Amino acid sequence: MLSLTFSTGIVDAVGYLGLDRVFTGNMTGNVVILGMALSGTTDLPVVGPAIALVLYFLGAVVGGRLLRGHREGWTSATTIVFGLVSAMLLACSIFTLVVPLGAIPHSAVALAAVLGFVMGAQAAAARQVKIADVTTVVVTSTITGLAADSWFGARLKQDWVKRLMAVLLILLGALCGAVLLPHGMWIPILVSACLSLAVTIVGEKRRRVERDLTA
């Protein structure tokens, strides 16, 4: 899940820097941008964030539907959802490699929509896996818990290493995405696809081992 948090940072950097200030994973950012854009006092985009928001919602719906009836934790349905995420990210990478952005009308918005759908499905699956403080798409609540439960705050017992790693990894993912983006949009998306695929393979192998041990 921490690896997928890093991956989300990469994809969000691609969306914000390469697709006209559209967040594909952090929907809080899209809602805020959309609110400011609707004021008419800024040059912020409306269509991109709105479409990404809708497709993220639909992606989460599809992810939830595929996971319906399955227990919490990593299941065969989790593998299917993360496998879908990996495949769609790979398809986006190939598309941006073969088709220059802007060669097809509205291709940037379409790409943001697909990436939003992918991140919605990923978040739904991560929610089912249920690793506390690691949603893979946002870290606001994680930062809040890290600060509020700290020695300077409520002094409550917490897994501060995991929380801190979640924050740092989404930051490093965004850094990685921003560094790779000038060399071609397909590159950071491909890195994200490979990370998602690796997580899917490792998660499925672990599920099978645990199944065999309990059989």
C-alpha positions in Angstrom: 0.0 0.0 0.0 2.9 2.3 0.6 4.2 1.5 -2.8 0.9 2.4 -4.3 1.0 5.7 -2.3 4.3 6.5 -4.1 2.7 5.5 -7.4 -0.2 7.9 -6.7 2.2 10.8 -6.2 3.7 10.1 -9.6 0.3 10.0 -11.3 -0.9 13.2 -9.6 2.3 15.0 -10.7 1.5 13.9 -14.3 -2.1 15.1 -14.0 -1.3 18.5 -12.4 1.8 19.4 -14.4 1.0 17.7 -17.7 -2.8 17.7 -17.9 -3.6 21.3 -17.1 -3.7 21.3 -13.3 -5.9 18.2 -12.8 -5.4 15.9 -9.8 -6.1 12.3 -10.7 -5.7 10.8 -7.2 -6.2 13.7 -4.7 -9.9 14.6 -5.2 -9.7 17.2 -2.4 -7.4 19.2 -4.7 -9.9 18.8 -7.6 -12.8 20.0 -5.5 -10.9 23.0 -4.3 -9.7 23.9 -7.8 -13.2 23.4 -9.2 -14.7 25.7 -6.5 -12.2 28.5 -7.3 -12.6 28.0 -11.0 -16.4 28.4 -10.8 -15.9 31.8 -9.2 -14.9 33.1 -12.6 -12.1 35.2 -11.0 -9.3 32.8 -12.0 -7.9 31.0 -15.0 -8.2 27.6 -13.3 -9.7 24.8 -15.4 -13.3 23.6 -14.9 -13.8 20.7 -17.3 -10.7 18.7 -16.4 -11.1 18.6 -12.6 -14.9 18.0 -13.0 -14.4 15.1 -15.3 -11.6 13.6 -13.3 -13.8 13.9 -10.2 -16.8 12.1 -11.9 -14.6 9.3 -13.3 -12.8 8.8 -9.9 -16.3 8.3 -8.4 -17.2 5.8 -11.1 -13.8 4.0 -10.7 -14.5 3.7 -7.0 -18.0 2.4 -7.7 -16.6 -0.3 -10.1 -13.9 -1.2 -7.6 -16.5 -1.5 -4.9 -18.8 -3.7 -7.1 -15.9 -6.1 -7.9 -15.1 -6.3 -4.2 -18.7 -6.8 -3.1 -19.2 -9.8 -0.8 -15.5 -10.4 -0.2 -13.9 -10.2 3.2 -11.5 -7.4 4.3 -7.9 -7.9 3.5 -6.3 -9.1 0.3 -8.6 -11.4 -1.7 -8.8 -12.7 -5.2 -11.1 -9.7 -6.0 -8.4 -7.4 -4.7 -6.0 -9.0 -7.2 -8.5 -8.4 -10.0 -9.0 -4.7 -9.2 -5.2 -4.0 -8.8 -4.6 -6.0 -12.0 -7.2 -3.8 -13.8 -5.4 -0.7 -12.4 -2.0 -2.0 -13.7 -3.4 -2.8 -17.2 -5.1 0.6 -17.5 -2.0 2.5 -16.4 0.0 0.5 -19.0 -2.5 1.3 -21.7 -2.3 5.0 -20.8 1.5 4.9 -21.0 1.4 3.2 -24.4 -1.2 5.7 -25.6 0.9 8.7 -24.6 4.0 7.2 -26.2 2.3 6.5 -29.5 -0.1 9.5 -29.7 1.4 13.0 -28.9 -0.7 14.9 -26.4 -2.9 17.3 -28.3 -2.8 15.3 -31.6 -6.3 14.2 -30.9 -8.9 16.8 -29.7 -9.6 16.6 -25.9 -7.0 13.8 -25.5 -5.6 15.5 -22.3 -9.0 15.5 -20.7 -9.7 11.9 -21.8 -6.4 10.8 -20.3 -7.1 12.7 -17.0 -10.5 10.9 -16.9 -9.0 7.5 -17.4 -6.3 8.1 -14.7 -9.0 9.4 -12.4 -11.0 6.2 -12.9 -7.9 4.1 -12.3 -7.1 6.0 -9.0 -10.7 5.6 -7.9 -10.6 1.8 -8.4 -7.3 1.6 -6.6 -8.5 3.6 -3.6 -11.6 1.3 -3.3 -9.3 -1.8 -3.3 -6.9 -0.2 -0.8 -9.9 0.6 1.4 -10.8 -3.1 1.3 -7.3 -4.2 2.2 -7.7 -1.9 5.2 -4.2 -0.7 6.2 -4.8 2.0 8.8 -3.6 5.5 7.7 -2.6 4.3 4.2 -5.4 5.1 1.7 -2.9 5.4 -1.2 -4.5 8.6 -2.5 -4.6 11.2 0.3 -2.4 11.9 3.4 -4.3 14.7 5.1 -5.9 12.5 7.7 -2.5 10.7 8.1 -0.7 14.0 8.8 -3.5 14.9 11.3 -3.1 11.7 13.1 0.7 11.9 13.1 0.5 15.4 14.7 -2.4 15.0 17.0 -1.2 11.7 18.5 2.4 12.8 18.8 4.4 13.5 21.9 3.6 17.2 21.5 -0.1 16.4 21.0 -2.2 13.8 22.8 0.8 11.5 23.4 -1.1 8.5 22.2 0.5 5.3 20.9 0.7 5.4 17.1 2.6 3.7 14.3 4.4 6.9 13.5 6.8 5.2 11.1 4.0 4.0 8.8 2.3 7.4 8.9 5.5 9.3 8.2 6.3 6.9 5.3 2.9 7.4 3.8 3.5 11.2 3.8 7.0 11.0 2.5 6.3 8.5 -0.2 3.5 10.5 -1.8 5.9 13.5 -1.7 8.7 11.4 -3.3 6.3 10.0 -5.9 5.3 13.6 -6.9 9.0 14.5 -7.1 9.7 11.5 -9.2 6.8 12.3 -11.5 7.9 15.9 -11.9 11.5 14.8 -12.7 10.4 12.2 -15.3 7.6 14.2 -17.0 9.9 16.4 -19.2 11.4 13.2 -20.7 7.9 12.0 -21.9 4.6 11.6 -20.2 4.6 7.9 -20.9 7.6 7.3 -18.7 6.2 8.3 -15.2 2.9 6.5 -16.1 4.9 3.4 -17.0 6.7 3.6 -13.7 3.4 3.8 -11.9 2.1 0.8 -14.0 5.1 -1.3 -13.1 4.8 -0.5 -9.4 1.1 -1.4 -9.5 1.8 -4.7 -11.3 4.6 -5.6 -8.8 2.2 -4.9 -5.9 -0.5 -7.0 -7.6 1.9 -10.0 -8.1 3.3 -9.8 -4.6 -0.1 -9.4 -3.0 -1.6 -12.4 -4.9 1.4 -14.6 -4.0 1.1 -13.7 -0.4 -2.7 -14.4 -0.5 -2.1 -17.9 -1.9 0.6 -18.7 0.7 -1.8 -17.6 3.5 -4.6 -19.7 1.9 -2.4 -22.8 1.7 -1.3 -22.4 5.3 -4.8 -22.2 6.6 -6.1 -25.0 4.3 
